[in-house]
């Protein structure tokens, strides 16, 4: 199976593993590091993820992956929280984080730049609105290459 097919299948199985719970699938990665393959599944829920949540999803997902058997070589399955600077990918990720500071990188320059940091004020009709402090910008979601929460210490 191709890497993209493995990620898609793993995401679908992870959605099955979290069905009926408050847990949301945030992201799936399939990477090779230092000669080992890792299938990383990032989950979240209102109030945050616990170690027990990760364990329960890991057990369910491991069973589903064993049944589907999509990877023909050894790999490590990791299930964890996406961290404080979690990526925002799905429309629901943006809606859930209205009012928070985010960093957005676009595929093409908007107003002469590709990197923006500001407070997420709205998400409507595929447009993400950011308050940059010195003004606002509207970014079409299909132009967002990468978006993450900004951690203020």
N, C-alpha and C positions, 0 to 999 in steps of 0.2 A: 504494500500500500504506500502511496505517496504521503509525504508529511502532511499536506493540507487535508487529505482524506482521513488520516489518523486523528488530526485535531478536530475535524468536523464530527467524526464518529464519537470521539471521546466527549465532546461537548454535549452531544445528544444523549449519551449514556449518563453523563453527569446530571443533566436535567432530569432524567428518570430517577437517578439516585437521590435527588433532592425534592422530588415531587411530593406534595402533601406536607411540606415543611415550610418554615419561614425563610429557609436558606435560598439565596440566589447564587447562580453561577456568575462569576465576574469575568473569568478568562481561563483559557487553556493554552498551555505551551508544550511543545514537544521539541526538545533540544538535545544536542550531543555536547557533552562537556568532559574533557579529559578522558575521552575514549568510552564514556558511559552515556547511555540514553536516559533521559528524564522526561516523564509525562507529569507536568505540573498543572494542578487544578486549583484555581483560586475561588474561594467562596466567601459570602458575606451575608449578614442578616441584620435587621434593626437591633441596635444595642451591641453589636459586635459578635464575633465568632469565638467559641471556646475550643479548647483542645478536644473536648468530648464531641463537639460538632464535627470537627475535622476527622476524628476517628470513625464516627458513625458513617460519614459520607465515604471515607476511604474503604471501609468494609463493604458497603453496598456497591460502590463503583468497581472495586476489585473483582467482585463476583460477576458483575455485568461484563467487564473487560475479559475475564476468563472465558465466559460463554461466547463472546463475539470473536475473541482471539485475533485481533487485527494487527498485532505486532509480532513479527516472526523472530525476534531476538530479545535477549534480556533487557529489561528497563526497570527504572525505579519510579513508582507511583508516589507522588507527593500531593497532599491536599492541605492547603493552608489559607490563611487570611491574605488578602492582597497587600496589606500593609497600610500605613498612614497615607502614603502618597499614591494610592491606588489609581489605576488607569480608569478612565471613563470611556466606554465604548458604545454601549447601547443607549438609545434615547432615555430609557428609564434611569440609567446611571446619572445622566445630566439632571433630570427632573428631581431625583432624590437629593441632589447636592446643590440646589438653588440656595443662594445666600453664602456659599462657601467660596474661598479663593481657589482658582484653578489656573493651570498653565496650559495653553493651547498652542500647538504648532500646526500650521496649515501647509497643504501641498504647494499652493501658489501664493505669492505675496498679496496681502490685502492692505491697502493704504501704505504700500511700500515696505511692509515687513511680514515675516512669517511666524514670529513668536510673540505671544501675548500672555500677560499675567493680569488677572483681574477678578473681581467678584462676579460670580455667575448670577445674573438677575432674572433671566427668563429663558425658556425653551418653548418655542412655538413654531409650528409648521416647518420643522426642519431647520430652524434658525436658532443659534445659541447667541444670547446677548450677554456681553461682558461689560461691567463698569470698570474702566481702566484707571479711574481716579481723575484723570484729565479729560474725560469724555467716555463715550460708549462706542462699542463696535459690535456689529452683527456678523456672525460667522456661520455660513451654511454648514450644516453637519457633514455633508458629503465632501467638504473641503478640509475637514480636520484629519490630519495625519496622525496626531497623537494628542491626547488630553489626559491630564493628571491632576489630582488634588494637590494643592500647595500646603505644606506643613509649616505653620508659623510657630516658632518657639519663643 
